[in-house]
Amino acid sequence: MKLPFITILSILPLIAALSSCKEKGPAEKAGEKLDDAVEEIEDTVNPKGPVEKAGEKVDEALEN
């Protein structure tokens, strides 16, 4: 299940505003939790394969 286009458009300005901060504030932390929840729902509806999961783990490791 894909997110509706209008939902993506409404989230983009929030992401852009938060990306300019150096420290993570409460709004950014809440946004990350929301992103994680949406991703979990998407994974439930459309499960990821083993290669995609491995790629995400590599991405997460490189972000830190």
N, CA, C and O of each residue as an XYZ file, in Angstrom:
256
protein
N       0.843     -1.176      0.000
C       0.000      0.000      0.000
C       0.887      1.236      0.000
O       1.783      1.379      0.831
N       0.626      2.097     -0.918
C       1.401      3.329     -1.022
C       0.648      4.457     -0.337
O      -0.582      4.461     -0.274
N       1.416      5.415      0.176
C       0.798      6.578      0.797
C       0.176      7.454     -0.281
O       0.727      7.581     -1.375
N      -0.969      8.058      0.022
C      -1.569      8.975     -0.950
C      -0.633     10.151     -1.204
O       0.109     10.574     -0.317
N      -0.678     10.664     -2.416
C       0.197     11.755     -2.824
C       0.012     12.977     -1.932
O       0.987     13.656     -1.611
N      -1.213     13.266     -1.530
C      -1.484     14.440     -0.687
C      -0.822     14.288      0.685
O      -0.381     15.277      1.269
N      -0.748     13.065      1.200
C      -0.097     12.827      2.485
C       1.400     13.105      2.372
O       1.996     13.715      3.259
N       1.991     12.658      1.290
C       3.412     12.892      1.078
C       3.679     14.386      0.959
O       4.651     14.890      1.521
N       2.822     15.096      0.229
C       3.010     16.539      0.081
C       2.864     17.283      1.396
O       3.521     18.302      1.607
N       2.016     16.789      2.277
C       1.840     17.469      3.561
C       2.989     17.182      4.520
O       3.233     17.975      5.430
N       3.694     16.082      4.346
C       4.806     15.726      5.220
C       6.113     16.386      4.765
O       6.967     16.685      5.599
N       6.280     16.615      3.478
C       7.531     17.152      2.951
C       7.953     18.483      3.577
O       9.128     18.623      3.916
N       7.067     19.467      3.751
C       7.516     20.720      4.385
C       8.000     20.511      5.822
O       8.936     21.178      6.261
N       7.383     19.610      6.538
C       7.807     19.308      7.904
C       9.210     18.703      7.898
O      10.051     19.062      8.723
N       9.452     17.804      6.985
C      10.775     17.186      6.887
C      11.825     18.241      6.516
O      12.919     18.254      7.081
N      11.497     19.106      5.587
C      12.442     20.145      5.172
C      12.752     21.094      6.320
O      13.901     21.498      6.495
N      11.745     21.452      7.099
C      11.957     22.364      8.221
C      12.827     21.724      9.294
O      13.661     22.397      9.900
N      12.644     20.463      9.528
C      13.396     19.786     10.578
C      14.819     19.411     10.149
O      15.688     19.207     10.997
N      15.051     19.324      8.870
C      16.363     18.887      8.415
C      17.444     19.946      8.610
O      18.630     19.629      8.519
N      17.065     21.189      8.875
C      18.063     22.239      9.028
C      18.623     22.322     10.448
O      19.596     23.042     10.670
N      18.053     21.624     11.394
C      18.515     21.662     12.777
C      19.711     20.725     12.978
O      19.799     19.673     12.346
N      20.623     21.118     13.861
C      21.777     20.266     14.178
C      21.413     19.195     15.198
O      21.812     18.039     15.056
N      20.665     19.571     16.217
C      20.272     18.627     17.257
C      18.847     18.140     17.001
O      18.029     18.835     16.399
N      18.579     16.941     17.471
C      17.236     16.402     17.338
C      16.375     16.951     18.469
O      16.660     16.739     19.648
N      15.339     17.646     18.094
C      14.406     18.167     19.070
C      13.242     17.212     19.237
O      13.201     16.159     18.601
N      12.298     17.572     20.088
C      11.158     16.685     20.326
C      10.305     16.462     19.077
O       9.760     15.374     18.890
N      10.184     17.476     18.224
C       9.381     17.307     17.016
C      10.048     16.334     16.049
O       9.378     15.510     15.426
N      11.365     16.431     15.929
C      12.078     15.517     15.026
C      12.016     14.087     15.540
O      11.848     13.149     14.760
N      12.149     13.920     16.838
C      12.055     12.576     17.418
C      10.665     11.998     17.191
O      10.525     10.816     16.876
N       9.636     12.828     17.351
C       8.264     12.371     17.112
C       8.071     12.029     15.640
O       7.398     11.055     15.303
N       8.668     12.838     14.765
C       8.579     12.560     13.332
C       9.241     11.253     12.955
O       8.737     10.513     12.110
N      10.377     10.968     13.585
C      11.060      9.702     13.312
C      10.213      8.523     13.779
O      10.144      7.497     13.103
N       9.569      8.672     14.934
C       8.697      7.599     15.416
C       7.529      7.395     14.454
O       7.117      6.264     14.196
N       6.998      8.502     13.926
C       5.904      8.415     12.966
C       6.384      7.722     11.689
O       5.686      6.867     11.144
N       7.568      8.091     11.217
C       8.131      7.448     10.031
C       8.308      5.948     10.244
O       7.999      5.147      9.362
N       8.807      5.574     11.423
C       8.996      4.158     11.740
C       7.662      3.419     11.748
O       7.565      2.296     11.253
N       6.635      4.053     12.310
C       5.320      3.418     12.371
C       4.755      3.213     10.970
O       4.198      2.156     10.671
N       4.898      4.223     10.112
C       4.403      4.112      8.740
C       5.156      3.009      8.003
O       4.559      2.235      7.255
N       6.462      2.940      8.217
C       7.259      1.905      7.562
C       6.839      0.507      8.028
O       6.784     -0.426      7.227
N       6.545      0.367      9.317
C       6.099     -0.934      9.828
C       4.776     -1.338      9.199
O       4.573     -2.507      8.872
N       3.875     -0.376      9.027
C       2.582     -0.666      8.398
C       2.798     -1.080      6.947
O       2.185     -2.036      6.472
N       3.672     -0.358      6.242
C       3.963     -0.714      4.854
C       4.571     -2.112      4.772
O       4.248     -2.876      3.864
N       5.457     -2.451      5.724
C       6.077     -3.775      5.725
C       5.049     -4.870      5.977
O       5.175     -5.975      5.448
N       4.047     -4.573      6.771
C       3.002     -5.550      7.048
C       2.176     -5.816      5.799
O       1.838     -6.961      5.499
N       1.853     -4.749      5.073
C       1.033     -4.879      3.874
C       1.841     -5.448      2.711
O       1.351     -6.289      1.957
N       3.084     -4.982      2.572
C       3.941     -5.407      1.465
C       5.303     -5.793      2.038
O       6.215     -4.968      2.072
N       5.448     -7.043      2.488
C       6.691     -7.458      3.142
C       7.915     -7.307      2.233
O       7.832     -7.486      1.018
N       9.047     -6.973      2.851
C      10.303     -6.801      2.129
C      11.007     -8.143      2.004
O      10.852     -9.032      2.841
N      11.777     -8.259      0.947
C      12.565     -9.466      0.733
C      13.870     -9.396      1.502
O      14.197     -8.352      2.065
N      14.624    -10.490      1.536
C      15.870    -10.533      2.307
C      16.934     -9.557      1.801
O      17.698     -9.020      2.603
N      17.001     -9.320      0.505
C      18.010     -8.404     -0.031
C      17.678     -6.971      0.367
O      18.571     -6.203      0.723
N      16.409     -6.611      0.309
C      16.005     -5.260      0.704
C      16.250     -5.028      2.192
O      16.688     -3.948      2.591
N      15.969     -6.034      3.008
C      16.231     -5.922      4.443
C      17.720     -5.739      4.712
O      18.105     -4.927      5.553
N      18.558     -6.493      3.999
C      20.008     -6.380      4.177
C      20.480     -4.992      3.761
O      21.334     -4.403      4.425
N      19.938     -4.471      2.682
C      20.307     -3.140      2.225
C      19.942     -2.069      3.235
O      20.701     -1.121      3.436
N      18.789     -2.207      3.873
C      18.385     -1.247      4.899
C      19.327     -1.296      6.098
O      19.650     -0.261      6.681
N      19.764     -2.497      6.463
C      20.688     -2.608      7.598
C      22.022     -1.938      7.278
O      22.632     -1.316      8.148
N      22.471     -2.064      6.034
C      23.704     -1.395      5.624
C      23.506      0.123      5.690
O      24.364      0.846      6.197
N      22.371      0.597      5.173
C      22.088      2.043      5.221
C      22.077      2.555      6.654
O      22.652      3.603      6.947
N      21.425      1.821      7.544
C      21.361      2.236      8.950
C      22.751      2.259      9.579
O      23.067      3.159     10.357
N      23.578      1.277      9.246
C      24.920      1.225      9.812
C      25.768      2.401      9.326
O      26.584      2.926     10.084
N      25.589      2.810      8.104
C      26.370      3.909      7.541
C      25.890      5.274      8.035
O      26.663      6.233      8.037
N      24.634      5.375      8.451
C      24.108      6.638      8.953
C      24.730      6.976     10.301
O      24.928      8.156     10.591
N      25.039      6.007     11.121
C      25.573      6.251     12.456
C      27.008      6.447     12.390
O      27.649      6.668     13.418
